[in-house]
Amino acid sequence: MVNIKQYFLQKSMTKVMLDEYLAKQFYNAEYAGVDIIKTPMGTRIIIYAGRPAMIIGKGGKTIKQLAQVFEKFFNLENPQITVTNVDNPELNARVMAFRLAVALEKGYHFRRAAFITIRRIMNAGALGAEVVVSGKITSERAKYEKLKEGTVYKTGNSLETMIDRAVAIATLKPGIYGVEIIIAKPLRPVDKISFKETPAPSAGEVTVTNVKIIDENTGGAQNAAGS
């Protein structure tokens, strides 16, 4: 009998390990995430990236190598790999974190690279964005600098539905730089309250509601509304 708890635990661990492997191998390809789907024919693996061509490789060579790795080291039966573009990559924290890390490794000044990153995120329609770069950025002592624009939620129910966070590292001569990206996606917050305005009555106009009319003949009361 299959242990359901053990099955789902193993499934989650496999996805985490596969995700870490792909993030390390393909951060230059702006790797964003992976889905694993079991099918009667084997295992379907969907890889999301900002630059899919770098993962596919010339003539599908890289894909074939990945299939062998997945089957041998991750015990994925008959892996069928699909690589697809990320929807709105500028609103994907992982993609933007890897882009910033690559820019730093190419020699861009950290402050300029961070400013360009946050501008691209906001231009894509984000409610807010925060970029943090840490390491020996200006001296021999490690420090960090933070850029923030718009609204970035740090607590509340909105964290699960609106906030996307990712970290990455860049290897430079002075040492390791850490990169953190937080994006508040353009979704409506769960706790947002909107008010519907009612037009004010015109000058000299009186609105009367909930009026009781007494019928002198019957002595009863009737509800009426008028203006």
C-alpha positions as CSV (number, residue, x, y, z in Angstrom):
1,M,0.0,0.0,0.0
2,V,1.3,3.4,-1.0
3,N,2.0,5.8,1.9
4,I,0.2,9.0,0.8
5,K,2.1,11.2,3.1
6,Q,5.5,9.8,2.0
7,Y,4.5,10.0,-1.6
8,F,3.7,13.7,-1.6
9,L,6.7,14.5,0.6
10,Q,9.0,12.8,-1.9
11,K,7.3,14.6,-4.8
12,S,7.8,18.0,-3.1
13,M,11.5,17.2,-2.4
14,T,12.1,16.2,-6.0
15,K,10.6,19.4,-7.2
16,V,12.7,21.5,-4.8
17,M,15.9,19.7,-5.8
18,L,15.1,20.0,-9.5
19,D,14.3,23.7,-9.1
20,E,17.6,24.4,-7.3
21,Y,19.5,22.5,-10.0
22,L,17.9,24.4,-12.9
23,A,18.3,27.7,-11.1
24,K,22.0,27.1,-10.7
25,Q,22.5,25.8,-14.3
26,F,20.4,28.3,-16.2
27,Y,20.3,31.6,-14.3
28,N,21.8,33.2,-17.5
29,A,18.7,32.0,-19.3
30,E,16.6,33.9,-16.7
31,Y,15.2,30.6,-15.3
32,A,11.8,31.3,-13.5
33,G,10.4,27.9,-12.4
34,V,9.4,24.3,-13.2
35,D,6.3,22.2,-13.1
36,I,6.4,18.4,-12.8
37,I,3.3,16.4,-14.1
38,K,3.0,12.7,-14.0
39,T,1.4,11.1,-17.0
40,P,0.7,7.5,-18.2
41,M,3.5,8.0,-20.7
42,G,6.1,9.2,-18.2
43,T,6.9,12.5,-16.6
44,R,6.1,15.9,-18.2
45,I,8.4,18.7,-17.2
46,I,7.6,22.3,-18.0
47,I,10.5,24.8,-17.6
48,Y,9.7,28.5,-17.5
49,A,12.4,31.0,-18.6
50,G,12.9,34.4,-19.9
51,R,15.3,33.1,-22.6
52,P,14.1,29.6,-23.5
53,A,16.5,29.2,-26.5
54,M,19.5,29.0,-24.1
55,I,17.9,26.1,-22.3
56,I,16.8,24.3,-25.5
57,G,20.2,24.5,-27.0
58,K,21.2,24.2,-30.7
59,G,19.2,21.4,-32.3
60,G,17.7,20.5,-28.9
61,K,21.1,19.3,-27.6
62,T,20.7,20.7,-24.2
63,I,17.2,19.3,-23.8
64,K,18.4,15.8,-24.6
65,Q,21.2,16.1,-22.0
66,L,18.7,17.4,-19.4
67,A,16.4,14.4,-20.1
68,Q,19.3,12.1,-19.3
69,V,20.1,14.0,-16.1
70,F,16.5,14.0,-14.9
71,E,16.1,10.3,-15.4
72,K,19.5,9.3,-13.9
73,F,19.8,11.7,-10.9
74,F,16.2,12.6,-10.2
75,N,14.5,9.3,-10.9
76,L,12.0,10.8,-13.3
77,E,10.6,8.2,-15.6
78,N,10.7,9.0,-19.3
79,P,11.0,12.8,-18.9
80,Q,9.3,14.8,-21.6
81,I,10.7,18.4,-21.4
82,T,8.9,21.5,-22.6
83,V,10.5,25.0,-22.3
84,T,8.2,28.0,-22.5
85,N,8.4,31.8,-22.1
86,V,7.5,33.5,-18.9
87,D,4.4,35.7,-19.0
88,N,5.3,39.3,-18.1
89,P,9.0,38.5,-17.2
90,E,9.4,42.1,-15.8
91,L,6.8,41.1,-13.1
92,N,8.6,37.8,-12.2
93,A,10.9,38.4,-9.3
94,R,13.2,35.5,-10.1
95,V,13.7,36.6,-13.7
96,M,14.5,40.1,-12.6
97,A,16.9,38.9,-9.9
98,F,18.9,36.8,-12.3
99,R,18.9,39.7,-14.8
100,L,20.4,42.0,-12.2
101,A,22.9,39.4,-11.1
102,V,24.1,38.9,-14.7
103,A,24.3,42.7,-15.2
104,L,26.5,43.0,-12.1
105,E,28.8,40.2,-13.3
106,K,29.1,42.0,-16.6
107,G,30.5,45.0,-14.9
108,Y,27.5,47.4,-14.6
109,H,27.6,49.7,-11.5
110,F,25.3,48.2,-8.9
111,R,23.3,51.4,-8.3
112,R,22.7,52.0,-12.0
113,A,21.8,48.3,-12.6
114,A,19.4,48.4,-9.7
115,F,17.7,51.6,-10.9
116,I,17.2,50.2,-14.4
117,T,15.7,47.0,-12.8
118,I,13.2,48.9,-10.7
119,R,12.3,51.1,-13.6
120,R,11.5,48.1,-15.8
121,I,9.4,46.5,-13.1
122,M,7.3,49.7,-12.5
123,N,6.9,50.3,-16.3
124,A,5.4,46.8,-16.5
125,G,2.6,47.9,-14.2
126,A,3.7,46.8,-10.8
127,L,2.2,48.5,-7.7
128,G,5.6,48.6,-6.2
129,A,9.1,47.2,-6.2
130,E,12.1,46.9,-3.9
131,V,15.6,46.0,-4.9
132,V,18.4,45.2,-2.4
133,V,22.0,44.7,-3.4
134,S,24.4,43.6,-0.6
135,G,28.2,42.9,-0.4
136,K,31.4,44.9,-0.7
137,I,29.7,47.4,-3.1
138,T,31.5,50.6,-2.1
139,S,34.3,49.6,0.3
140,E,36.1,46.6,1.9
141,R,33.3,46.3,4.4
142,A,30.1,44.5,3.4
143,K,27.0,46.7,3.3
144,Y,23.7,46.9,1.4
145,E,21.7,49.5,-0.5
146,K,18.0,49.4,-1.0
147,L,15.9,51.0,-3.7
148,K,12.2,51.2,-3.4
149,E,9.3,52.6,-5.4
150,G,5.6,52.4,-5.0
151,T,3.8,50.2,-2.5
152,V,5.4,47.0,-1.3
153,Y,3.3,44.9,1.2
154,K,5.3,43.3,4.1
155,T,2.4,41.9,6.1
156,G,-1.2,40.8,5.7
157,N,-3.1,38.5,3.4
158,S,-1.8,40.4,0.4
159,L,1.6,38.7,0.7
160,E,0.4,35.4,-0.7
161,T,-1.5,36.8,-3.6
162,M,0.4,40.0,-4.6
163,I,4.0,39.7,-3.5
164,D,6.7,37.9,-5.5
165,R,10.1,37.6,-3.9
166,A,13.4,36.1,-5.2
167,V,17.1,36.2,-4.4
168,A,20.2,35.6,-6.5
169,I,24.0,35.9,-6.2
170,A,26.6,37.5,-8.4
171,T,30.2,36.5,-8.3
172,L,32.6,39.4,-8.8
173,K,36.3,40.1,-8.0
174,P,35.5,41.8,-4.6
175,G,33.4,38.9,-3.6
176,I,29.9,37.6,-3.6
177,Y,27.0,40.1,-4.1
178,G,23.6,39.3,-2.9
179,V,20.5,40.4,-4.9
180,E,16.9,40.5,-3.6
181,I,13.9,41.5,-5.6
182,I,10.4,42.1,-4.2
183,I,7.5,42.9,-6.6
184,A,4.0,43.9,-5.7
185,K,2.0,42.6,-8.6
186,P,-0.8,44.7,-10.1
187,L,-3.6,42.7,-8.4
188,R,-6.4,44.0,-6.3
189,P,-5.5,43.6,-2.6
190,V,-7.8,41.3,-0.6
191,D,-8.4,43.9,2.0
192,K,-9.0,46.8,-0.3
193,I,-12.2,48.7,0.3
194,S,-13.9,50.8,-2.4
195,F,-16.7,53.3,-1.9
196,K,-19.4,54.0,-4.4
197,E,-20.3,57.7,-4.5
198,T,-23.9,58.7,-4.6
199,P,-24.7,61.9,-6.6
200,A,-25.7,64.7,-4.3
201,P,-29.2,66.1,-4.8
202,S,-29.6,69.3,-6.8
203,A,-30.1,72.6,-5.2
204,G,-33.7,73.0,-4.0
205,E,-34.5,69.3,-4.4
206,V,-35.6,67.4,-1.3
207,T,-35.7,63.6,-1.2
208,V,-38.2,62.0,1.2
209,T,-38.2,58.3,2.2
210,N,-39.9,56.0,4.6
211,V,-43.0,58.2,5.1
212,K,-46.0,56.8,6.9
213,I,-49.4,58.0,5.7
214,I,-52.3,57.8,8.3
215,D,-55.6,56.9,6.7
216,E,-58.2,58.9,8.7
217,N,-61.0,56.6,7.6
218,T,-59.4,53.3,8.7
219,G,-56.9,54.6,11.2
220,G,-54.2,52.4,9.6
221,A,-50.8,53.4,8.5
222,Q,-49.3,52.8,5.0
223,N,-45.7,53.2,3.9
224,A,-45.0,55.5,1.0
225,A,-42.0,57.1,-0.7
226,G,-42.0,60.3,-2.7
227,S,-40.1,63.4,-3.5
